[in-house]
Amino acid sequence: MLQEFKKFIAQGNVLDLAVGVLVGAAFGKVVTAFMDDIINPVVGLAVGGVDLSALKIVLKAADPATQTAEVAIRYGSFINVGIQFLITMWVIFLIVKAANKAKLSNSLAPKE
């Protein structure tokens, strides 16, 4: 069984997938930092010093007397995640486009 597992792991697709997952996780952190440290301050400045991630609609205010938490729709956080998703998808699109172009140019190259 150990030999079968080694054979399974050694297959190119499994290793490619593992590398892709790790690179994707690291890239997600880069995009999050980009949003938090670059995009959000610029957007906040543009809309009058508001922290985009703090935008919300309060449905029920917190009540310290009864120790109930605030109930709110945090649409600013949702907008942040949406922008992060679009940035991530754009970069993936550019990478796939470049890879396809490289693959096409390699297939058109004269064979020796």
C-alpha contacts under 8 A as a table, 3 or more apart, distances in Angstrom:
res1	aa1	res2	aa2	distance
1	M	4	E	5.11
1	M	5	F	6.28
2	L	5	F	5.04
2	L	6	K	6.21
3	Q	6	K	5.07
3	Q	7	K	6.17
4	E	7	K	5.05
4	E	8	F	6.10
5	F	8	F	4.99
5	F	9	I	6.14
6	K	9	I	5.15
6	K	10	A	5.99
7	K	10	A	5.08
7	K	11	Q	6.48
8	F	11	Q	5.52
8	F	14	V	7.49
9	I	14	V	5.99
9	I	15	L	6.75
10	A	14	V	7.28
10	A	15	L	6.92
11	Q	14	V	5.74
11	Q	15	L	6.66
12	G	15	L	5.28
12	G	16	D	5.96
13	N	16	D	5.03
13	N	17	L	6.03
14	V	17	L	5.11
14	V	18	A	6.21
15	L	18	A	5.06
15	L	19	V	6.18
16	D	19	V	5.20
16	D	20	G	6.04
17	L	20	G	4.95
17	L	21	V	6.14
18	A	21	V	5.20
18	A	22	L	6.33
19	V	22	L	5.19
19	V	23	V	6.06
20	G	23	V	5.14
20	G	24	G	5.87
21	V	24	G	5.01
21	V	25	A	6.15
22	L	25	A	5.17
22	L	26	A	6.29
23	V	26	A	5.13
23	V	27	F	5.98
24	G	27	F	4.98
24	G	28	G	6.04
25	A	28	G	5.08
25	A	29	K	6.58
26	A	29	K	5.24
26	A	30	V	6.52
27	F	30	V	4.97
27	F	31	V	6.24
28	G	31	V	5.13
28	G	32	T	6.14
28	G	88	T	7.49
29	K	32	T	5.02
29	K	33	A	6.15
30	V	33	A	5.16
30	V	34	F	6.09
31	V	34	F	4.90
31	V	35	M	6.14
31	V	84	Q	6.30
31	V	87	I	7.39
31	V	88	T	7.03
32	T	35	M	5.10
32	T	36	D	6.07
32	T	84	Q	6.79
33	A	36	D	5.06
33	A	37	D	5.70
33	A	38	I	7.78
34	F	37	D	5.43
34	F	38	I	5.35
34	F	39	I	6.52
35	M	38	I	5.64
35	M	39	I	4.74
35	M	40	N	5.76
35	M	80	N	7.39
35	M	84	Q	6.86
36	D	39	I	6.46
36	D	40	N	5.52
36	D	41	P	7.51
37	D	40	N	6.57
37	D	41	P	6.71
38	I	41	P	5.89
38	I	42	V	6.52
39	I	42	V	5.30
39	I	43	V	6.12
40	N	43	V	5.12
40	N	44	G	5.82
40	N	51	D	6.84
40	N	52	L	6.16
40	N	53	S	7.80
41	P	44	G	4.92
41	P	45	L	6.02
41	P	51	D	7.21
42	V	45	L	5.11
42	V	46	A	6.18
43	V	46	A	4.97
43	V	47	V	6.24
43	V	52	L	7.07
44	G	47	V	5.28
44	G	48	G	6.23
44	G	49	G	4.71
44	G	50	V	4.59
44	G	51	D	5.20
44	G	52	L	5.98
45	L	48	G	5.28
45	L	49	G	4.56
45	L	50	V	6.91
46	A	49	G	7.08
47	V	50	V	6.20
50	V	54	A	7.69
50	V	55	L	7.84
51	D	54	A	5.35
51	D	55	L	6.97
52	L	55	L	5.62
52	L	76	G	5.19
52	L	77	S	7.24
52	L	79	I	7.97
52	L	80	N	7.38
53	S	74	R	7.73
53	S	75	Y	7.81
53	S	76	G	4.38
53	S	77	S	4.52
53	S	78	F	7.95
53	S	79	I	7.75
53	S	80	N	6.50
54	A	74	R	7.19
54	A	76	G	5.85
54	A	77	S	7.02
55	L	74	R	6.13
55	L	75	Y	6.15
55	L	76	G	4.47
55	L	77	S	7.39
56	K	72	A	6.27
56	K	73	I	5.38
56	K	74	R	4.23
56	K	75	Y	5.48
56	K	76	G	6.24
57	I	72	A	5.42
57	I	73	I	5.09
57	I	74	R	6.53
57	I	75	Y	7.54
58	V	61	A	6.34
58	V	70	E	7.29
58	V	71	V	6.12
58	V	72	A	4.20
58	V	73	I	6.44
59	L	70	E	7.80
59	L	71	V	5.45
59	L	72	A	5.13
59	L	73	I	7.27
60	K	70	E	5.77
60	K	71	V	4.99
60	K	72	A	6.78
61	A	69	A	7.42
61	A	70	E	4.79
61	A	71	V	6.47
62	A	67	Q	7.45
62	A	68	T	5.61
62	A	69	A	4.69
62	A	70	E	4.02
62	A	71	V	7.31
63	D	66	T	5.67
63	D	67	Q	5.66
63	D	68	T	5.28
63	D	69	A	6.75
63	D	70	E	7.53
64	P	67	Q	4.60
64	P	68	T	6.61
65	A	68	T	7.96
74	R	77	S	5.76
74	R	78	F	6.79
75	Y	78	F	4.89
75	Y	79	I	6.15
76	G	79	I	5.06
76	G	80	N	6.25
77	S	80	N	4.97
77	S	81	V	6.28
78	F	81	V	5.17
78	F	82	G	6.14
79	I	82	G	4.98
79	I	83	I	6.18
80	N	83	I	5.21
80	N	84	Q	6.18
81	V	84	Q	4.96
81	V	85	F	6.06
82	G	85	F	5.05
82	G	86	L	6.27
83	I	86	L	5.08
83	I	87	I	6.19
84	Q	87	I	5.16
84	Q	88	T	6.10
85	F	88	T	5.10
85	F	89	M	6.07
86	L	89	M	5.12
86	L	90	W	6.01
87	I	90	W	5.11
87	I	91	V	6.29
88	T	91	V	5.30
88	T	92	I	6.20
89	M	92	I	5.01
89	M	93	F	5.98
90	W	93	F	5.01
90	W	94	L	6.26
91	V	94	L	5.05
91	V	95	I	6.18
92	I	95	I	5.03
92	I	96	V	6.08
93	F	96	V	5.21
93	F	97	K	5.97
94	L	97	K	5.03
94	L	98	A	6.10
95	I	98	A	5.16
95	I	99	A	6.08
96	V	99	A	4.98
96	V	100	N	5.99
97	K	100	N	5.17
97	K	101	K	6.14
98	A	101	K	5.05
98	A	102	A	6.11
99	A	102	A	5.06
99	A	103	K	6.05
100	N	103	K	4.98
100	N	104	L	6.01
101	K	104	L	5.05
101	K	105	S	6.10
102	A	105	S	5.14
102	A	106	N	6.08
103	K	106	N	5.09
103	K	107	S	6.20
104	L	107	S	5.12
104	L	108	L	6.25
105	S	108	L	5.09
105	S	109	A	6.19
106	N	109	A	5.20
